[in-house]
Amino acid sequence: MDDVVIIGGGIIGASLAYFLSKEGRKVKVYERDPTYKKASFPLSLGGFRRQFFQKENILLGKFAKDFIFKIPELLKTEKNPNPTASIVTNGYLLLFGPEHAEEQYEALKNHKACDAGTKNIKGEELSKIFPYVSNEGIETATYTDSKIEGWIDPYLFHNALKSKAIELGAEFIKGEIKSINEINAKTIISAAGCWTNELLSDIPVVPQKHTVFRIKCPKHIPEMPLMGDLTTGVYWRPEGNEYLAGSPNSKFDAKDLEPEWNDFEEIVWPALAKRIPAFEELKLTGGWAGYYDCNKLDNNAVVGKHPKYENVYMATGFTGRGLMQAPGIGRALTELITTGSYQSIDLSCFAIERVLEKNKRPEPYVL
Ligand SMILES: Cc1cc2nc3c(=O)[nH]c(=O)nc-3n(C[C@H](O)[C@H](O)[C@H](O)COP(=O)(O)OP(=O)(O)OC[C@H]3O[C@@H](n4cnc5c(N)ncnc54)[C@H](O)[C@@H]3O)c2cc1C
């Protein structure tokens, strides 16, 4: 009998492999496609933030920053002595119209309770700090300017976690698990991302296609934070000398990962030009699409022990935030498995029972 088997070697699987191996567990990770062509993490925007509504998501975001900043010391290995995730700490700026303002003021109370270090300004004051932003239709905004939010290279982060887990004794095996019942292990963990529902049909986490565009603009604003305009749902950030911009349009049951090119002219460009006047002049240079691991019940994580099994745990449903939550989820589930309860951040609110009982706990700040 194996000790721990993890299904899925993406960012959540790699983080779990790292934290469990550190605790001396003997981990095997089964990954059906080690090139990770369709996995969510390499197709993500790499953002890490603490600007959420729910306290648990804020705390997971804070831990992400602490962990990411310690990558050189935590994840160095003999083969990879200088691990990096290419951190850019430009911060996040989230913009809210009048329809979201009240909710946002409530969220700010949670930010404060969690000592998140976020700042709040009125829409009319926006241009004092961000002169390239138009405040049309913006009631309130939150941002960070103390280098505590930003983005990383998801592939490098995954590689560093995986290499360290392997050095600590984890095995990554190429293979597809067709059914939980085929595994004989003391502990089984599903980290199958948006494909979770194929293994655990009672979990409503499914692939939701999202498109990201690569654009070039004659005006380069390298200090620009990762910005989310909640009045349109469009989000963007600098990427080298270009920018990446995500469409708010998403698709369930997508047959392929072809980007929704029409979204650019119809939705994304008009929204960008309205918010950043310099973006009136843009050139589309590329794009891609990837799957969110969408929890159709409430856009929130599903983490913990599955009540219908003796030894099956799972972590999924991150709906656009699984990369940044990976360190906190890896640590939390390891605590639950090795001690029987959460020790650092209490994630009981994400328990599988919530989803099985259709008890919604929506996280509104999905970009
Ligand atoms: C366009 C886009 C932008 C995003 N931006 C951000 C962002 O800025 N910040 C952020 O934090 N998150 C972001 N995300 C979300 C993030 O990428 C995901 O939440 C995260 O990658 C989920 O991690 P995972 O390990 O659960 O899933 P994945 O990364 O998809 O890994 C799951 C792995 O499991 C394997 N697998 C599945 N089933 C089986 C099986 N039966 N047997 C063997 N292997 C199996 C798959 O092959 C896959 O490699 C974004 C996602 C997209 C698509």
The ligand as an SDF file (V2000), in Angstrom:
LIG
                    3D

 53 58  0  0  0  0  0  0  0  0999 V2000
   -6.5580   32.7460  -18.0370 C   0  0  0  0  0  0  0  0  0  0  0  0
   -6.3100   32.3770  -16.5940 C   0  0  0  0  0  0  0  0  0  0  0  0
   -5.8150   33.3280  -15.7160 C   0  0  0  0  0  0  0  0  0  0  0  0
   -5.5880   32.9930  -14.3830 C   0  0  0  0  0  0  0  0  0  0  0  0
   -5.0030   33.9160  -13.5660 N   0  0  0  0  0  0  0  0  0  0  0  0
   -4.6980   33.5910  -12.2910 C   0  0  0  0  0  0  0  0  0  0  0  0
   -4.0020   34.5080  -11.4530 C   0  0  0  0  0  0  0  0  0  0  0  0
   -3.6460   35.6150  -11.8680 O   0  0  0  0  0  0  0  0  0  0  0  0
   -3.7250   34.1120  -10.1840 N   0  0  0  0  0  0  0  0  0  0  0  0
   -4.0850   32.8890   -9.6910 C   0  0  0  0  0  0  0  0  0  0  0  0
   -3.8250   32.6070   -8.5150 O   0  0  0  0  0  0  0  0  0  0  0  0
   -4.7390   31.9840  -10.4780 N   0  0  0  0  0  0  0  0  0  0  0  0
   -5.0410   32.3110  -11.7530 C   0  0  0  0  0  0  0  0  0  0  0  0
   -5.6880   31.4010  -12.5540 N   0  0  0  0  0  0  0  0  0  0  0  0
   -6.2400   30.1640  -11.9410 C   0  0  0  0  0  0  0  0  0  0  0  0
   -5.1860   29.1080  -11.7120 C   0  0  0  0  0  0  0  0  0  0  0  0
   -4.4510   28.8940  -12.8860 O   0  0  0  0  0  0  0  0  0  0  0  0
   -5.8690   27.8080  -11.2660 C   0  0  0  0  0  0  0  0  0  0  0  0
   -6.7890   28.0700  -10.2150 O   0  0  0  0  0  0  0  0  0  0  0  0
   -4.8330   26.8010  -10.7660 C   0  0  0  0  0  0  0  0  0  0  0  0
   -3.8950   26.5430  -11.7690 O   0  0  0  0  0  0  0  0  0  0  0  0
   -5.4740   25.5020  -10.3240 C   0  0  0  0  0  0  0  0  0  0  0  0
   -4.4290   24.6320  -10.0020 O   0  0  0  0  0  0  0  0  0  0  0  0
   -4.5980   23.0390  -10.0470 P   0  0  0  0  0  0  0  0  0  0  0  0
   -3.2930   22.4540   -9.7030 O   0  0  0  0  0  0  0  0  0  0  0  0
   -5.7940   22.7000   -9.2290 O   0  0  0  0  0  0  0  0  0  0  0  0
   -5.0170   22.7610  -11.5490 O   0  0  0  0  0  0  0  0  0  0  0  0
   -4.0800   22.5760  -12.8380 P   0  0  0  0  0  0  0  0  0  0  0  0
   -3.0380   23.6150  -12.8700 O   0  0  0  0  0  0  0  0  0  0  0  0
   -4.9850   22.4980  -14.0240 O   0  0  0  0  0  0  0  0  0  0  0  0
   -3.4390   21.1470  -12.5950 O   0  0  0  0  0  0  0  0  0  0  0  0
   -4.2600   19.9840  -12.5370 C   0  0  0  0  0  0  0  0  0  0  0  0
   -3.4810   18.8380  -13.1440 C   0  0  0  0  0  0  0  0  0  0  0  0
   -4.1600   17.6190  -12.9070 O   0  0  0  0  0  0  0  0  0  0  0  0
   -3.9560   16.7610  -14.0110 C   0  0  0  0  0  0  0  0  0  0  0  0
   -5.0080   15.7530  -13.9850 N   0  0  0  0  0  0  0  0  0  0  0  0
   -6.3510   15.9770  -14.0280 C   0  0  0  0  0  0  0  0  0  0  0  0
   -7.0300   14.8230  -13.9380 N   0  0  0  0  0  0  0  0  0  0  0  0
   -6.1180   13.8280  -13.8370 C   0  0  0  0  0  0  0  0  0  0  0  0
   -6.2160   12.4210  -13.7240 C   0  0  0  0  0  0  0  0  0  0  0  0
   -7.4030   11.8110  -13.6860 N   0  0  0  0  0  0  0  0  0  0  0  0
   -5.0760   11.6920  -13.6520 N   0  0  0  0  0  0  0  0  0  0  0  0
   -3.8580   12.3210  -13.6920 C   0  0  0  0  0  0  0  0  0  0  0  0
   -3.7100   13.6690  -13.8160 N   0  0  0  0  0  0  0  0  0  0  0  0
   -4.8280   14.4080  -13.8750 C   0  0  0  0  0  0  0  0  0  0  0  0
   -4.0270   17.6880  -15.1970 C   0  0  0  0  0  0  0  0  0  0  0  0
   -3.3850   17.1410  -16.3300 O   0  0  0  0  0  0  0  0  0  0  0  0
   -3.3270   18.9480  -14.6600 C   0  0  0  0  0  0  0  0  0  0  0  0
   -1.9640   18.9790  -14.9960 O   0  0  0  0  0  0  0  0  0  0  0  0
   -5.9040   31.6830  -13.9110 C   0  0  0  0  0  0  0  0  0  0  0  0
   -6.3810   30.7290  -14.7950 C   0  0  0  0  0  0  0  0  0  0  0  0
   -6.5770   31.0520  -16.1390 C   0  0  0  0  0  0  0  0  0  0  0  0
   -7.0550   30.0050  -17.0690 C   0  0  0  0  0  0  0  0  0  0  0  0
  1  2  1  0
  2  3  1  0
  2 52  2  0
  3  4  2  0
  4  5  1  0
  4 50  1  0
  5  6  2  0
  6  7  1  0
  6 13  1  0
  7  8  2  0
  7  9  1  0
  9 10  1  0
 10 11  2  0
 10 12  1  0
 12 13  2  0
 13 14  1  0
 14 15  1  0
 14 50  1  0
 15 16  1  0
 16 17  1  0
 16 18  1  0
 18 19  1  0
 18 20  1  0
 20 21  1  0
 20 22  1  0
 22 23  1  0
 23 24  1  0
 24 25  2  0
 24 26  1  0
 24 27  1  0
 27 28  1  0
 28 29  2  0
 28 30  1  0
 28 31  1  0
 31 32  1  0
 32 33  1  0
 33 34  1  0
 33 48  1  0
 34 35  1  0
 35 36  1  0
 35 46  1  0
 36 37  1  0
 36 45  1  0
 37 38  2  0
 38 39  1  0
 39 40  1  0
 39 45  2  0
 40 41  1  0
 40 42  2  0
 42 43  1  0
 43 44  2  0
 44 45  1  0
 46 47  1  0
 46 48  1  0
 48 49  1  0
 50 51  2  0
 51 52  1  0
 52 53  1  0
M  END
$$$$
